Amino acid sequence: MTISARKLTALGLLGAVLVGCGGAADTAAPGRPGSPSAIRSTSPTATGSPPPSAGASTADSPSPRPSAGASTAGSPSAAPGPATVREAPPTLAPGPGGVTPVFTRRAHGAEKVVALTFDADMTADQGPRAAGGERFDNPQLIATLRRLGVDATVFMTGRWAEEYPDQARSLGNDPRFEIANHSYSHYSFASPCYGLPAVARDAMAADVRRAFAAFRKAGARNVVPYFRFPGGCYDDDALRALAPTKVTAVQWDVVSGDAFATDGDAVAQQVLDGVKPGSLVVMHCTRSAAPVTEQAIRRIVPELRAKGYRFVKVSELMRRRTPAG
C-alpha cells in the first residue's frame, strides 16, 4: 500500500464518523449475545414498523424504460432502471435469543458480484449547517451511478430524508436504488464511538422507526428492512434493543476511505484493491464530507466491470448468498 493510500485509510476511519458516515468478517453471521459486550466497530462512517417490500431488480442490465412510477429525476442522461417485480427483500434469521442478525458480505467462493453502498449522512443537529449552505447531498454522484447503470443501496438517515425529501423520493422510486436505514439521528448505538453522541438503549428502536417514518413521509417506496449502525459501532445490547424492529444489520468488508479524501484515484485504488467476489463496499454521498466519491466511481465501475464484476444491491447480495464453508 502506498503512503497516500495509508493516509487515505486513516482519514476514512476517522473522518467518516465526524460527519456521521458509516471491515468486518468474511461471512454473514448473527450477533453473539453470549459474548462480552465489547463494541464491534468495523470502521467509522462520515415511527412505524419495518418498511414494505422493496422493488427488486436485475442489477447491471439495461432496460428500455423504467418501471411504472420509477423516477430518474436528477440527471437528464439518467440510465433508466430495469423492469422490477416487487417481492419481499431477504433478511437473515435472528441470532441466538432473537437478537438482530448482522450481514457483512457473501461467503468466499461467490460469483463476481459486488454491492456498492452509499451512506447519506446528516446528524440530527446539523440543520443549522445545512441552512448555512453546507451540502450533505451529492446529486452528481447519483446522476453518474444512473448514467453508468449501477445498482446500489443508499443507507440514509431520517434527518437527511427530511432535509432532501425530493431526492429521497427520487431515489426511493428508482429501481436502480434501494433505501436502507442509517438511523434517524446518526448518533452512536454503542459508546465510545468516535465522539458521536449516544442514543439511549431504550430509545434505539424508536430512532430506527423514526427514520423509516421519514422515508415514508418523503414518498420513498423502495425501502428495505436493513440497518447500518452509525460509526459501525454496536454491541450485544444494541442488537437486542433493535430486535423488535426486525431489521437485518448490514456492515461491510471494504472501506473506501472516501470521507474527507481529496484524491479520487487513491479512493478508487483502495476499493479496487479490496474488492473480492461478494464484497460489500461502504462509500458516502455527502458532498461536503466526501467530495471525490463521484470521481472515484468513474474509475471503479469500468475497471471492476473489466474484471468481470457485476454491481448488485444489498438485497440481491443477501438473496444470492451461499452458506459459509
Buried (B, 14 or more C-beta within 10 A) or exposed (E): EEEBBEBBBEBBBBBBBBBBBBBBBBBBBBBBBEEEEEBBBBBBBBBEEBBBBBBBBBBBEEBEEBBEEBBBBBBEEBBBBBBBEBEEBBBBEBBEBBBBBBBBBBBEEBEBBBBBBBBBBBBBEBEEBBEEEBBBBBBBBBBBBBBBBBBBBBBBBBBBBBBBBEBBBBBBBBBBBBBBBBBBBBBBBBBEBBEBBBBEBEBBBBBBBBBBBBBBBBBBBBBBBBBBBBBBBBBBBBBBBBBBBEBBBBBBBBBBBBBBBEBBEBBBBBBBEBBBBBBBBBBBBBBBBBBBBBBBBBBBBEBBBEEEBBBBBBBBBBEBBEEEE
